[in-house]
Amino acid sequence: MLRLSASFSLLYPPSLPPSVSHPRPRRLRALVFAASASPSARSLRLLEWGKVCRAVASFAGTAHGREATKKQLWAVENVSYDRSRKLLRETEAAVRLLGSSGGALDFSGLDTVAVESAINCVSGGSVIKGQEAMAVVSLMLFVESLQVTIRAAMKQDEDSHNLLLPLTETILDAVVSKLLVKSIQDVIDDDGSVKDTALCQLMDKLIRNADNEASLSEVSIVNGRCCIKITGDKSSSFDGLLLSSGSDAGSMIEPIVAVPLNDELQGARALVVRAELEALSKLTDKILLELDNIQILMQETVTLDKVTARARYSVAYDGTLPDLYLPNIEHGIANAAKDEPASTTSSAQLTKRPWKLFIPNAYHPLLLQQHQENLRRTKKDVASATAEIRRRRIYGQDIAEEDQLASEVDFMKIRVSELERNHPIPVDFMIAEETTVLVITGPNTGGKTISLKTVGLASLMAKIGLYILASEPVKIPWFDAVYADIGDEQSLTQSLSTFSGHLKQIGAIRAQSTSQSLVLLDEVGAGTNPLEGAALGMSLLESFAEAGSFLTLATTHHGELKTLKYSNDSFENACVEFDEENLKPTFRILWGIPGRSNAINIAERLGLPLDIIESARQLLGTAGAEINALIMDMEKFKQEYHEQLQQAQHYLMQSKELHNDLEVAQKSIVDHSTAQRKRKSRVVSEYAVMARSIIHKKFQQYRESAVAQRVLEEEKAAEKAKSEGAKGPELSSTSAPKKTQNTNISMVTEANGKIIDEDGGIPEVGDLVYVPKLKNQATVVKIDSSKNEVQVQAGMMKLKLKLKDVKVQKQRTSR
């Protein structure tokens, strides 16, 4: 069968320095490297970039992931700006994914070496091994589980989807063959051995067919023969040979039907090996059909492991996503490129500040790593010793050794407290846009070299897609290269080839640095006569400022280099702080202040005879004393300036807050006034409606009261007339025609030339009726015959009256 030929190996790049793969004696390695390495490769070694690469790679879960991580990090010099931004987005996406489902990105359970071996075997025509096949299964199942986790994370919100999609798009599209996984699992055990399917199936069938509810059966191996272990009181339901019996352990029975198979298994091991080989060969053919997909899964898994290693390293040391920008050089001024920030988490406010480089509270990654490892190791030792003491107390072992362990635990606890107190001190680098060269002065062991390395490593880490180990947002330019002449390598070169080696390295850096390079020079101009070294150092730094690197950081002990700031605006001074009271450095950087000489003052504090001190000061001369006094005045002025600046900023912030509060209060007043007017208008309207309702109700009550009063008066008048009629019937009869006449007259009205007379009958809606109690006419509005009631409208009043209380009127033509 034709099989593809492929190789899947990840090795170090050819440019990897010998120190990474082939350890040599330090002096010999330094000589070889200094003679052959380019300035950029030598700079990476001086910055100990290889150690950072190994530290980051240790967070990868697979062997191939670790190798790929080291290879990618070491190629930092070849990374473009767009590639750097892509790497940072990948790392940020992995950090987001770790935060939501960190367990899903655990690659430690994958054996990529076995998967690579399986790919090479299948593509080369060889038969795959059982362990290699199970490694392929583990890879497929891991990718399948990872796809589910990533899809769930992407559904959380739109930002997560957009952030994770570029990182996981390929692995989400990868196809996992469930049929191949099942085929391998049916043939291969978890330990990588080929299953004895025929015999196992027979034993399982016998166990299933055994109708013995009181017994428990399982397949066991005795002396290489497959048997059934029976536990219980009843005998088995199948015939067999009793190999062993016991009341507790149960009985071992070899079924009669299994004897031939066992004999064949015992006597034909070669046939078993051949059968296994045949089964593996069939699996190999099936894997060959999915070889392309397996290779894609392998590549994407290693890629994701590599990105996850960067994310885990960044999270483990509390890193900050840097705001990386591409500097444009226009008329010697650095402007940020017109581009979107690498992430929305970057501080938009920082990018608006006039900083060329802004790295507050930054840690040297190797120092921080060493401190955390020491602290973690010491805490682990304390926990182990404490557990050992507890174990000895439980079992009553040697008390003397227990006391010794207890004293050791106390000592280790003190060590833990010291480590927690002596946390590495971060450095602040805040370089303005107009600064091209920064000159740092200060005493030895004050932190100058560590500061340079911190900036150099931070630049490389941001360029390769790592978070910067800082506690605050960071703004940093993208550098095409970082050149360094720092530390032990410089001292070794000077001891071998005097001052010429130092000058040769700086000359090579000056020739290769560009307007987008970062140059780090430690003790520039050292190793020769102080006057000549100072002159040469001034000339070198001025050349870097005029047409050299984008940013140059240099440390020096030459006082003349401090004066460059006052003749060239491209220069800035800084110094490492020294505590004269305790005679030790504080490792803090003071900006805008040149370092001053402390040797004579320190000698005086240490008790050197006063005559020697005075003689030294006289030899130094008044000029040196005046310079030191001037520097002290400048330090005092600088401190006062910063205090007043902070106070002014505080007042400005307060005024802004008060102004904002005033605007908010004014808006609140306007809103409150508007709301009050609306409320008053609404209240007035409600009261007006209420007043109209009350007036209407009172008026209606008044009318009803007036009607009732009139009816009462009429009833009284009728009773009075009745009583008078009883007394004088003649008078009443005499006046009756007159009363009838008056009534008829009052019942007759003229309207539009018609005469309206009273007439009896049931009224209809719309008829005109006369209401005697009101002594007025009304119009019928509604009739309720069931209650013998009628509703009439008399002017503005509506009344319900009995039918007997109204008189129907009809019209007739007047004569």
Residue pairs with C-beta under 8 A, 6 or more apart in sequence:
1 125
1 285
1 288
3 122
3 123
3 124
3 125
3 288
4 123
4 288
4 291
5 123
5 124
6 119
6 120
6 123
6 291
6 295
7 120
8 116
8 119
8 120
8 295
8 298
8 299
9 116
10 64
10 67
10 68
10 71
10 302
11 67
11 71
12 20
12 21
12 67
12 70
12 71
12 74
13 71
13 74
13 75
15 41
15 74
15 75
16 74
17 33
17 37
17 41
17 44
17 45
17 50
18 24
18 29
18 32
18 33
19 29
19 33
19 45
19 50
20 50
20 53
20 54
20 70
20 74
23 29
24 32
27 492
30 489
30 492
30 493
31 496
33 42
33 45
33 489
34 42
34 489
34 492
34 493
34 501
37 45
38 512
39 483
39 505
39 508
39 509
39 512
40 77
40 481
40 482
40 483
40 512
42 489
42 505
43 456
43 481
43 482
43 483
43 484
43 485
43 509
43 520
44 50
44 74
44 76
44 77
44 460
44 482
45 489
46 484
46 485
46 486
46 487
46 489
46 490
47 453
47 456
47 457
47 460
47 482
47 484
47 486
48 366
48 453
48 457
49 73
49 74
49 76
49 457
49 460
50 74
51 366
52 73
52 365
52 366
52 457
52 460
52 461
53 69
53 70
53 73
53 74
54 70
55 313
55 365
55 366
55 369
56 69
56 73
56 309
56 310
56 313
56 466
57 65
57 66
57 67
57 69
57 70
57 73
57 309
58 66
58 309
59 308
59 309
59 310
59 312
59 313
59 316
60 66
60 68
60 69
60 107
60 305
60 306
60 308
60 309
61 106
61 107
61 108
61 109
61 110
61 305
61 308
61 309
62 107
62 108
62 110
62 111
62 112
62 301
62 302
62 305
63 112
63 113
64 112
64 113
64 116
64 298
64 302
64 305
65 107
65 112
65 302
65 305
65 306
65 308
65 309
66 309
68 302
68 303
68 305
68 306
69 305
69 306
69 309
69 310
72 306
72 464
73 464
76 460
76 463
76 464
77 481
79 87
79 463
79 464
81 324
81 326
81 478
84 324
84 462
84 463
84 464
84 465
84 478
85 324
85 342
86 166
86 465
87 310
87 464
87 465
88 321
88 322
88 324
88 342
88 343
88 462
88 465
89 163
89 166
89 167
89 342
89 343
90 166
90 167
90 307
90 310
90 465
91 307
91 310
91 311
91 314
91 321
91 465
91 466
91 467
92 163
92 321
92 342
92 343
92 345
93 163
93 164
93 166
93 167
93 168
93 307
94 105
94 167
94 304
94 307
94 308
94 310
94 311
95 311
95 314
95 315
95 467
96 153
96 160
96 163
96 164
97 104
97 105
97 149
97 150
97 153
97 164
97 167
97 311
98 105
98 308
98 311
98 312
98 315
100 153
100 156
100 160
101 149
101 152
101 153
104 145
104 146
104 149
104 150
105 146
105 304
105 308
107 142
107 301
107 304
107 305
107 308
109 138
109 142
110 135
110 138
110 139
110 142
110 301
111 131
111 135
111 138
112 135
112 139
112 298
112 301
112 302
114 131
114 132
114 135
115 132
115 135
115 136
115 139
115 294
115 298
116 298
117 129
117 132
118 128
118 129
118 132
118 133
118 135
118 136
118 287
118 294
119 291
119 294
119 295
119 298
120 126
121 127
121 128
121 129
121 132
121 284
122 128
122 284
122 287
122 288
122 291
123 288
123 291
126 284
127 277
127 280
127 281
127 284
128 280
128 283
128 284
128 287
129 192
129 280
130 188
130 189
130 192
130 193
130 194
130 280
131 192
132 192
133 184
133 187
133 188
133 192
133 280
133 283
133 287
134 184
134 188
134 190
134 192
136 184
136 287
136 294
137 181
137 184
137 185
137 188
139 294
139 297
139 298
139 301
140 176
140 177
140 180
140 181
140 294
140 297
141 176
141 181
142 301
143 171
143 174
143 176
143 297
143 300
143 301
144 176
146 171
146 304
147 171
147 172
147 174
147 176
150 164
150 168
150 171
150 172
151 172
153 160
153 164
154 160
154 161
154 164
154 165
154 168
155 161
159 344
167 304
167 307
168 304
170 296
170 300
170 303
171 297
171 300
171 301
171 304
174 293
174 296
174 297
174 300
175 293
176 293
176 297
177 290
177 293
180 286
180 287
180 289
180 290
183 283
183 286
184 283
184 286
186 195
187 194
187 195
187 197
187 279
187 280
187 282
187 283
188 194
188 195
188 283
189 195
194 275
194 276
194 279
194 280
196 226
196 265
196 272
198 261
199 226
199 258
199 261
199 262
199 265
200 219
200 226
202 257
202 258
202 261
203 219
203 226
203 228
203 255
203 258
204 219
206 228
206 238
206 255
206 257
206 258
207 217
207 218
207 219
207 228
209 237
209 238
210 217
210 236
210 237
210 238
211 237
212 230
212 232
212 234
212 236
212 237
214 232
214 233
214 234
215 230
215 231
215 232
215 233
215 234
215 236
216 230
216 231
216 232
217 228
217 229
217 230
217 231
217 236
218 228
218 229
219 226
219 227
219 228
219 229
220 226
220 227
220 228
220 229
220 252
221 227
222 243
222 244
222 252
222 254
224 265
224 266
225 243
225 254
225 262
225 265
225 266
226 254
226 258
226 261
226 262
226 265
227 243
227 252
227 253
227 254
227 255
227 258
228 236
228 240
228 252
228 253
228 254
228 255
229 250
229 251
229 252
229 253
230 236
230 250
230 251
230 252
230 253
231 250
231 251
232 250
236 251
236 253
238 255
238 256
238 257
239 255
239 256
240 253
240 254
240 255
240 256
240 258
241 253
241 254
241 256
241 259
242 251
242 252
242 253
243 252
243 253
243 254
244 251
244 252
245 251
245 252
254 262
264 271
265 272
287 294
310 465
310 466
313 319
313 466
313 467
314 466
314 467
315 467
317 363
317 365
317 368
317 369
317 372
317 469
318 469
318 471
319 466
319 467
319 468
319 469
319 470
320 467
320 468
320 469
320 470
320 471
320 472
320 473
320 474
321 342
321 343
321 345
321 346
321 467
322 342
322 346
322 458
322 462
322 467
322 468
322 474
322 475
322 476
323 341
323 342
323 346
323 347
323 350
323 351
323 473
323 474
323 475
323 476
324 342
324 462
324 463
324 476
324 477
324 478
325 336
325 337
325 339
325 351
325 475
325 476
325 477
325 478
326 336
326 337
326 339
326 477
326 478
327 334
327 335
327 336
327 337
327 356
327 477
327 478
327 516
327 550
328 334
328 335
328 336
328 337
329 515
329 516
329 550
332 436
332 570
333 433
333 434
334 356
334 433
334 477
334 550
335 433
336 351
341 348
341 351
346 473
347 473
347 475
350 358
350 473
350 474
350 475
351 475
353 475
354 432
354 433
355 430
355 431
355 432
355 433
355 475
356 431
356 432
356 433
356 435
356 477
356 551
357 429
357 430
357 431
357 455
357 475
357 476
357 477
357 551
358 429
358 430
358 431
358 474
358 475
358 476
359 427
359 428
359 429
359 430
359 454
359 455
359 458
359 468
359 470
359 474
359 475
359 476
360 426
360 428
360 429
360 430
360 470
360 471
360 472
360 474
361 426
361 428
361 470
361 471
361 472
362 426
362 427
362 428
362 429
362 454
362 455
362 458
362 468
362 469
362 470
362 474
363 424
363 426
363 454
363 469
363 470
364 424
364 450
364 453
364 454
364 457
365 457
365 461
365 469
366 457
367 424
367 450
368 424
368 469
371 419
371 422
371 423
371 424
374 419
375 416
375 419
375 420
378 412
378 415
378 416
378 419
379 416
381 412
382 409
382 412
382 413
382 416
385 405
385 408
385 409
385 412
386 409
388 405
389 402
389 405
389 406
389 409
391 397
392 398
392 401
392 402
392 405
393 402
425 447
425 586
425 587
425 588
426 470
426 471
427 447
427 450
427 451
427 454
427 587
427 588
427 589
428 588
428 589
429 451
429 454
429 455
429 589
430 591
431 438
431 551
431 572
432 572
434 569
434 570
435 551
435 570
435 571
435 572
436 544
436 545
436 548
436 549
436 550
436 551
436 552
436 570
436 571
437 541
437 544
437 545
437 551
437 552
437 553
437 554
437 564
437 570
437 571
437 572
438 551
438 552
438 553
438 554
438 571
438 572
438 573
438 574
439 541
439 554
439 555
439 556
439 561
439 562
439 564
439 565
439 571
439 572
439 573
439 574
439 594
440 448
440 451
440 452
440 553
440 554
440 555
440 556
440 574
440 575
440 576
440 589
440 595
441 448
441 555
441 556
441 557
441 559
441 561
441 562
441 573
441 574
441 575
441 576
441 594
441 595
442 448
442 555
442 575
442 576
442 577
442 578
442 585
442 595
443 576
443 578
443 585
443 595
443 598
445 585
446 576
446 577
446 578
446 585
446 587
447 576
447 585
447 587
447 589
448 522
448 555
448 576
449 486
449 487
449 522
449 555
450 587
451 576
451 589
452 484
452 486
452 520
452 522
452 553
452 555
453 484
453 486
453 487
453 520
455 518
455 520
455 553
456 482
456 484
456 486
456 518
456 520
458 468
458 469
458 470
458 474
458 476
459 476
459 477
459 479
459 482
459 518
460 482
461 467
461 468
461 469
462 468
462 474
462 476
462 478
463 478
463 479
468 474
468 476
477 516
477 550
477 551
478 516
479 516
479 517
479 518
479 550
479 551
480 514
480 516
480 517
481 512
481 513
481 514
481 517
481 518
482 517
482 518
482 520
483 509
483 512
483 513
483 517
483 518
483 519
483 520
483 549
484 519
484 520
484 521
484 522
485 502
485 505
485 506
485 509
485 520
485 521
485 522
486 520
486 521
486 522
487 522
490 502
490 505
490 522
490 523
493 501
493 502
493 505
494 501
494 502
494 527
498 527
499 527
499 528
502 526
502 527
503 536
506 521
506 524
506 540
509 519
509 521
510 540
510 543
510 544
510 548
513 519
513 544
513 548
513 549
514 549
514 550
515 549
515 550
516 550
517 549
517 550
518 549
518 550
518 551
518 552
518 553
519 544
519 548
519 549
519 551
519 552
519 553
520 552
520 553
520 554
521 540
521 552
521 553
521 554
521 555
522 554
522 555
523 555
523 556
523 557
524 537
524 540
524 541
524 554
524 555
524 556
524 561
525 533
525 534
525 535
525 536
525 537
525 538
525 540
525 556
525 558
525 561
526 533
526 556
526 557
527 533
528 536
530 558
533 558
534 558
534 559
534 560
534 561
535 560
537 554
537 556
537 558
537 560
537 561
538 560
538 561
538 564
541 552
541 554
541 561
541 564
541 571
542 564
542 568
544 552
545 552
545 568
545 570
545 571
554 561
559 594
559 597
559 627
562 573
562 594
562 595
564 571
565 571
565 572
565 573
565 594
572 591
572 592
573 591
573 592
573 593
573 594
574 589
574 590
574 591
574 592
574 593
575 589
575 590
575 593
575 594
575 595
575 596
576 585
576 586
576 587
576 588
576 589
576 590
576 595
577 585
577 586
577 587
577 588
577 589
577 590
578 584
578 585
578 586
578 595
578 598
579 585
579 586
580 598
580 601
580 602
580 605
583 602
583 605
583 606
590 635
590 638
592 638
593 631
593 634
593 635
593 638
594 631
594 634
595 631
596 627
596 628
596 631
596 632
596 635
597 624
597 628
600 613
600 616
600 617
600 620
603 612
603 613
603 616
604 610
604 613
617 625
700 797
703 796
703 797
704 797
707 773
707 774
707 797
707 799
710 773
710 774
710 775
711 773
714 772
714 773
724 731
724 732
725 731
725 732
747 757
747 758
747 770
747 807
747 809
748 755
748 756
748 757
749 756
749 777
750 814
753 814
754 811
754 812
754 813
754 814
755 811
755 812
755 813
755 814
756 768
756 809
756 810
756 811
756 812
757 809
757 810
757 812
758 770
758 807
758 808
758 809
759 808
759 809
759 810
760 807
760 808
761 808
762 803
762 808
763 769
763 780
763 783
763 790
763 803
763 806
763 808
764 780
764 783
765 780
765 781
765 782
765 783
766 779
766 780
767 779
767 780
767 808
767 809
768 777
768 778
768 779
768 780
768 809
769 777
769 778
769 779
769 780
769 790
769 792
769 806
769 807
769 808
769 809
770 776
770 777
770 778
770 806
770 807
770 809
771 777
771 778
771 792
771 794
771 799
771 801
771 805
771 806
771 807
772 805
772 807
773 801
773 805
774 794
774 799
776 794
776 795
777 794
777 809
778 792
778 793
778 794
778 799
778 806
779 792
779 793
779 794
780 790
780 791
780 792
781 791
781 792
781 793
781 798
782 790
782 791
783 789
783 790
783 791
784 790
784 791
788 802
788 803
788 804
789 800
789 801
789 802
789 803
790 800
790 801
790 802
790 803
790 806
791 798
791 799
791 800
791 801
792 798
792 799
792 801
792 806
